[in-house]
């Protein structure tokens, strides 16, 4: 049994330090509470301090959340009571922050809260969909299955994010490398050639004159340029935070060349997965649509879902409610109509999510496969312009020297 070194405050407000042997940090806190002492910090003797103040825990790694959800589902499926499962996870979770979070959930339930209410204390860790699904699971007595659905949903989200990041790495590296090379050439290498050109009595070609002006301007006013770029970035960021800014920016994203179709498919995929998971968890259609509205990540599609929700709330069936939603592909609206008519909406929406599971990765690969040659051509034109501006005057100087 481990020994812990602790710091606490007693009922008189005095600091107390000491050591105590217990099964876990949670048990230490219980024992101190029985002595009217409030735990401030704790460290297992012989180990580096790993405890974290609950007030400081606002987020955990996605991997930690997936692991917690999966393990809790496994415990409950095996017949282990919820409190016993939470107690074990509060002492065995690898992530120190997750241990603290689970410990706080355990204490809240022990004091009479439901699991749903206990999770609400950590809104940045457990989002509306997670909490809504848990509420449904507690109500229907189907908590283990709901946790299993949530595990699959969280794994899908993490995989989608990973696919996008991996696809972006090469284009970003290429852009930074070639863009950096052009900037170095224009600001450092090219000025050395300029001094040679100016010392020769030759007419410089227009591209060279443009590059000389650009080089001189960048070297003389680089601080102003950096300031303007930073200010424009801040102004754009502040504008995008406004409702109008978000709406216009999201509308622009849906109509971007190459990326527009990908962004739309990702949003529709989020809708399909969220709607499917919510229906499987026993959440009613209207509440499921509200949860979808919070996760699609695009104001245009959010506004269409809001209209659909209003129609459903007024008694319209789901098929007719989706009919005028222009941002939803015909495949989605048609399958929703079929699922509603046949009474198999949950299974039909699951098939939509499966379709987008294969469609989104293919689109990601297609978009970035097309983007790479475009980037190479654009960057090649930039490098070629710089090279042309440097070598044409050198060629003219060499030709002039041969004539004399």
Buried (B, 14 or more C-beta within 10 A) or exposed (E): EBEBBBBBBEEEEEEBEEEBEBEBBBBBBBBBEEEEBEBBEBBBEEEEEBBBEBEEBEEBEBBBBBBBBBBBBBBBEEEBEBEEBBBBBBBEBEBBBBBBBBBBBBBBBBEEBBBBBBBBBBEEBBBBBBBBBBBBBBEEEBBBBBBBBBBBBBBBBBEBEEBBEEBEEEBEEBBEEBBEBBEEBBBEEBEEBBEEBEEEEEEBBEBBEEBBEBBEEEEEEEEEEEEEEEEEEEEEEEEBEEEEBBBBBBEEBBEEEBBBBBBBBBBBBBBBBBBBBBBBBBBEBEBBBBBBBBBBBBBBBBBBBEEBBEBBEEEBBBBBBBBEBEBBBEEBBEBBBBBBEEEEBBEBBBBBBEBBBEBBBEBBEEBBEEBEEEBEEEBEEBBEBBEBBBEBBEEBBEEEEEEE
